[in-house]
């Protein structure tokens, strides 16, 4: 990962480079950014820059032996710690090193991924992410060794908010008194979950969300996707570049057809068909469930916006046709209630609510709104 691989964020890159050039780099930096920001990618690019054998003024070279190892996340002087969970095969000393190959592949494929993406790709199912105390023991052993090839030993801790309390306490000493030439990059999506004693030992580095132009420059690598599709993915992702990329790999045409079938079943109170929709929804991955619900929320909001000014609408012609017919079945108040209910369902889904119960409850609420409209 190089700085040039990350769209925009020029001021962030300059600050990191300047801190290294002026020899004022803090030994423990907290890369703080929301899900889908460039916090992990910036920490990886900065590690590459620090270790590069032929760095330029603004970036690592990308061609030296060190850069090659950094691109593959296999440099011997860079340690990675990240949340994991027990499996049937690995249920003792559950530490990052035992999952490192799968994590490397996931990060190389998607450097902006979320914890849900990582857990789903590995197959941890609905287990809770955790960074155990065993990680610190392993790290202490590694830090007793001098760097093999470069000046610094760099330790990247992805999502330290999942540190077990005992792990956090064990981490304090090495953060406060690390061996010489040792750097810690803590990459967090929620710094408020870190204990205060850890936050007091790190230098906060806040990272903003990507703006629309930055996301567009990154997503244009998909040559087979239209500009309209790119714009739509940016619009519904709210600055989350990982979410936008995943939306582009999901067929919204299928989502529209499924939404039509679901709304028809709710309108007619056809619970046999609703049950089929529930079974279909339950079989989706967590990412797809959220993507479908977010898509529904987008169209419901567009229906509200189009009542104000149709020129503000940013959807396809097929979606516009659906909304025009759909608007005839509900009043504005009912649309607002659907928007709130779907938004609430997405939040419950993020908290691992039972998807079948959640989707059934939402279907009943929407059916009742249709019924109340027919009666009036």
C-alpha positions in Angstrom: 0.0 0.0 0.0 1.3 3.4 -1.0 0.0 6.9 -0.4 -0.8 7.2 -4.1 -3.1 4.2 -3.8 -5.3 6.2 -1.4 -7.7 8.7 -3.1 -7.3 12.3 -1.8 -6.6 12.9 2.0 -3.5 14.9 0.9 -3.3 16.9 4.1 -3.3 13.7 6.2 -0.5 12.2 4.0 1.6 15.4 4.3 1.3 15.5 8.1 2.5 11.9 8.4 5.4 12.4 6.0 6.4 15.7 7.7 6.4 14.0 11.2 8.8 11.3 9.9 11.1 13.8 8.0 11.3 16.0 11.1 12.0 13.0 13.3 9.0 14.0 15.4 7.0 10.8 14.8 5.2 9.7 18.0 5.9 6.1 19.0 2.2 5.4 19.3 -0.3 6.9 16.9 -4.1 6.4 17.0 -5.5 6.4 13.5 -9.1 7.4 14.3 -11.7 7.3 11.6 -15.2 6.0 11.1 -15.9 2.7 9.2 -15.0 3.0 5.6 -12.5 5.8 6.0 -8.8 5.6 5.1 -7.4 4.9 8.6 -6.1 1.4 8.0 -4.9 2.2 4.5 -3.0 5.3 5.8 -1.3 3.3 8.5 -0.2 0.7 6.0 1.0 3.3 3.5 2.9 5.1 6.3 4.5 1.9 7.4 5.6 1.3 3.8 7.0 4.8 3.6 9.0 4.5 6.8 10.5 1.2 5.7 11.1 2.0 2.0 14.6 1.8 0.8 14.2 4.4 -2.0 11.4 6.7 -0.7 10.7 9.9 -2.6 9.6 13.2 -1.0 5.9 12.1 -1.0 5.7 8.3 -1.2 7.4 5.0 -1.0 9.0 3.7 -4.2 6.7 0.6 -4.6 9.5 -1.4 -6.2 12.2 -2.2 -3.6 12.3 -5.5 -1.8 10.8 -3.9 1.3 7.9 -2.4 -0.6 7.3 -5.7 -2.2 7.0 -7.4 1.2 4.9 -4.6 2.6 2.4 -5.0 -0.4 2.0 -8.6 0.6 1.8 -7.8 4.3 4.7 -10.2 5.0 7.5 -7.9 6.1 9.2 -9.5 9.1 9.5 -6.2 11.0 5.8 -5.4 10.9 3.4 -7.2 13.3 -0.4 -7.3 12.9 -2.9 -7.7 15.6 -6.6 -7.8 14.8 -9.9 -9.2 16.3 -10.6 -12.9 16.0 -12.8 -15.5 17.5 -12.6 -19.2 18.4 -13.4 -21.8 15.8 -13.8 -25.6 16.0 -10.2 -26.0 15.0 -8.7 -23.1 16.9 -10.1 -22.7 20.4 -6.9 -22.3 22.5 -4.6 -19.3 22.4 -6.9 -17.7 19.8 -4.5 -15.1 18.4 -4.0 -13.2 15.2 -1.0 -15.2 14.0 -3.2 -18.3 13.5 -5.5 -16.4 11.1 -2.9 -14.1 9.5 -3.0 -15.7 6.0 -6.8 -15.2 5.7 -6.6 -11.6 7.1 -3.8 -10.7 4.7 -5.9 -11.9 1.8 -8.9 -9.9 3.0 -7.0 -6.7 3.5 -5.2 -6.9 0.2 -8.5 -7.5 -1.5 -10.3 -4.7 0.4 -8.1 -2.3 2.5 -11.3 -0.4 3.6 -13.2 -3.5 4.9 -15.2 -3.5 8.2 -15.1 -5.9 11.1 -18.3 -7.5 9.7 -16.7 -8.0 6.3 -13.7 -9.7 8.0 -15.7 -12.0 10.2 -18.1 -12.9 7.4 -15.3 -13.6 4.9 -13.5 -15.9 7.4 -16.7 -17.6 8.6 -16.7 -16.6 12.3 -20.5 -16.6 12.0 -22.1 -14.6 14.8 -19.3 -14.8 17.3 -18.0 -11.7 19.1 -14.7 -10.1 17.9 -12.0 -10.1 20.5 -8.3 -9.3 21.0 -7.2 -11.6 23.9 -4.5 -11.2 26.5 -2.5 -13.9 24.6 -1.9 -11.3 21.9 0.1 -9.2 24.3 2.2 -12.1 25.4 3.0 -12.9 21.8 3.8 -9.3 21.0 6.2 -8.9 24.0 8.1 -11.9 22.7 8.4 -10.4 19.2 9.5 -7.1 20.6 12.5 -8.7 22.4 14.0 -9.3 19.0 15.8 -6.5 17.1 14.5 -5.4 13.7 15.6 -7.9 11.0 15.8 -5.7 7.9 14.8 -2.1 8.8 15.3 0.6 11.4 11.8 0.3 13.0 9.6 -2.5 14.3 6.1 -1.5 13.5 3.0 -2.9 15.2 -0.3 -2.3 13.6 -3.3 -3.0 15.9 -6.5 -3.0 13.8 -9.6 -2.1 15.8 -8.2 -1.9 19.4 -11.7 -1.2 20.6 -12.1 -5.0 20.7 -9.2 -5.4 23.2 -10.4 -7.4 26.2 -10.1 -5.3 29.4 -7.3 -7.5 30.7 -5.6 -7.1 27.3 -5.9 -3.3 27.4 -4.3 -3.2 30.9 -1.5 -5.6 29.7 -0.9 -3.3 26.7 -0.3 -0.2 28.8 3.3 -1.0 29.8 4.6 -1.6 26.3 2.8 1.4 25.0 4.4 3.6 27.8 7.8 2.0 27.7 8.4 0.4 24.3 11.8 -1.0 23.2 13.8 1.4 21.2 12.9 2.0 17.5 9.4 0.5 18.1 6.2 2.1 16.7 2.6 1.3 17.4 -0.2 2.2 14.9 -3.6 1.7 16.5 -6.4 1.8 13.9 -9.8 2.5 15.4 -13.3 3.1 14.2 -14.5 4.0 17.7 -11.9 5.6 20.0 -14.5 6.2 22.7 -14.5 2.4 23.5 -10.8 2.6 24.4 -9.9 2.9 28.1 -8.6 6.3 29.0 -5.2 5.1 30.1 -4.6 3.8 26.5 -5.8 7.1 24.9 -3.5 9.0 27.2 -0.5 7.1 25.8 -1.1 7.7 22.1 -1.2 10.6 19.7 -4.6 11.0 18.2 -4.7 11.3 14.4 -8.2 12.1 13.2 -9.1 11.0 9.7 -12.1 12.5 7.8 -14.5 10.6 5.5 -13.7 10.6 1.8 -15.5 13.3 -0.2 -17.5 12.6 -3.3 -14.7 13.4 -5.8 -12.2 11.2 -3.9 -14.6 8.3 -3.9 -15.4 8.7 -7.6 -11.7 8.7 -8.5 -11.3 5.4 -6.6 -14.4 3.7 -7.9 -13.7 4.6 -11.6 -11.4 1.5 -11.6 -14.5 -0.4 -12.4 -14.6 0.1 -16.1 -17.7 -2.0 -16.7 -19.9 0.1 -14.3 -21.6 3.3 -15.5 -21.1 6.7 -14.0 -24.7 6.7 -12.8 -24.1 3.5 -10.9 -21.0 5.0 -9.3 -22.9 8.2 -8.3 -25.7 6.1 -6.8 -23.3 4.0 -4.8 -21.6 7.1 -3.4 -24.9 8.7 -2.6 -26.2 5.9 -0.4 -22.9 5.0 1.2 -22.5 8.3 3.1 -18.7 8.6 2.7 -18.0 4.9 3.4 -15.8 3.9 0.5 -16.0 0.2 1.5 -19.8 0.3 1.4 -19.8 2.1 -1.9 -17.6 -0.5 -3.5 -19.7 -3.4 -2.2 -22.9 -1.7 -3.5 -21.3 -1.6 -7.0 -20.8 -5.4 -6.8 -24.4 -6.0 -6.0 -27.1 -5.9 -8.6 -29.6 -3.3 -7.7 -31.8 -4.5 -10.5 -32.4 -7.7 -8.4 -33.0 -5.6 -5.3 -35.7 -3.6 -7.1 -37.5 -6.7 -8.2 -37.3 -8.2 -4.7 -38.6 -4.9 -3.3 -41.5 -4.9 -5.7 -42.4 -8.5 -4.7 -42.2 -7.7 -1.0 -44.3 -4.5 -1.3 -47.0 -6.3 -3.3 -47.1 -9.1 -0.7 -47.4 -6.5 2.1 -50.1 -4.5 0.2 -52.3 -7.6 -0.4 -51.5 -9.0 3.1 -50.4 -12.2 1.3 -48.5 -13.8 4.3 -47.7 -16.9 2.3 -45.7 -14.7 -0.1 -44.3 -12.6 2.8 -43.0 -15.8 4.3 -41.2 -16.6 1.1 -39.6 -13.2 1.2 -38.6 -13.7 4.8 -36.9 -17.0 3.9 -35.1 -15.3 0.9 -34.0 -12.4 3.2 -32.7 -14.8 5.9 -30.5 -16.7 3.4 -28.7 -13.5 2.4 -25.3 -12.7 4.0 -25.2 -10.0 6.6 -23.7 -7.6 4.1 -26.4 -8.4 1.5 -29.1 -8.0 4.1 -27.9 -4.6 5.1 -27.4 -3.6 1.4 -31.0 -4.6 0.6 -32.4 -2.7 3.6 -30.3 0.3 2.7 -31.5 0.2 -0.8 -35.2 0.1 0.4 -34.5 3.1 2.6 -33.0 5.0 -0.3 -36.1 4.5 -2.4 -38.5 5.4 0.3 -36.5 8.6 0.9 -36.5 9.3 -2.8 -40.3 9.0 -2.8 -40.5 11.7 -0.1 -38.0 13.9 -2.0 -39.9 13.6 -5.2 -43.0 15.0 -3.6 -41.0 18.2 -2.9 -39.1 18.4 -6.2 -38.7 15.6 -8.7 -35.5 17.3 -10.0 -33.8 16.4 -6.7 -34.2 12.7 -7.5 -31.1 10.7 -8.2 -32.4 7.3 -9.3 -32.9 5.2 -12.5 -35.9 5.3 -14.7 -37.1 1.9 -13.6 -36.9 3.1 -10.0 -38.8 6.2 -10.8 -41.6 4.2 -12.4 -41.9 2.0 -9.3 -42.0 5.1 -7.0 -44.6 6.8 -9.1 -47.0 3.8 -8.7 -46.0 3.2 -5.1 -46.7 6.8 -4.1 -50.3 6.3 -5.1 -50.8 3.7 -2.3 -49.6 5.7 0.7 -49.7 9.2 2.0 -46.6 11.2 3.0 -47.1 10.4 6.7 -47.1 6.7 6.0 -43.9 7.1 3.9 -42.2 8.8 6.8 -43.2 6.0 9.1 -41.8 3.4 6.7 -38.5 5.4 6.4 -38.2 5.4 10.2 -39.1 1.7 10.5 -36.6 0.6 7.9 -33.9 2.9 9.4 -34.6 1.3 12.8 -34.4 -2.2 11.3 -31.0 -1.5 9.8 -29.7 -0.4 13.2 -31.2 -3.6 14.8 -29.6 -5.6 12.1 -26.2 -4.1 12.9 -26.7 -5.2 16.5 -27.2 -8.8 15.3 -31.0 -8.9 15.7 -32.7 -12.1 14.5 -33.2 -11.3 10.7 -36.4 -13.4 10.3 -38.2 -11.8 13.3 -36.9 -8.4 12.2 -38.1 -8.8 8.6 -41.5 -10.2 9.7 -42.0 -7.3 12.1 -41.2 -4.8 9.4 -43.5 -6.5 6.9 -46.4 -6.4 9.4 -45.8 -2.7 10.1 -45.8 -1.9 6.3 -49.0 -4.1 5.8 -50.8 -2.2 8.5 -49.9 1.1 6.9 -51.3 -0.1 3.6 -54.5 -1.3 5.4 -55.0 2.0 7.2 -54.7 3.9 3.9 -57.3 1.6 2.2 -59.8 2.2 5.1 -59.5 5.9 4.9 
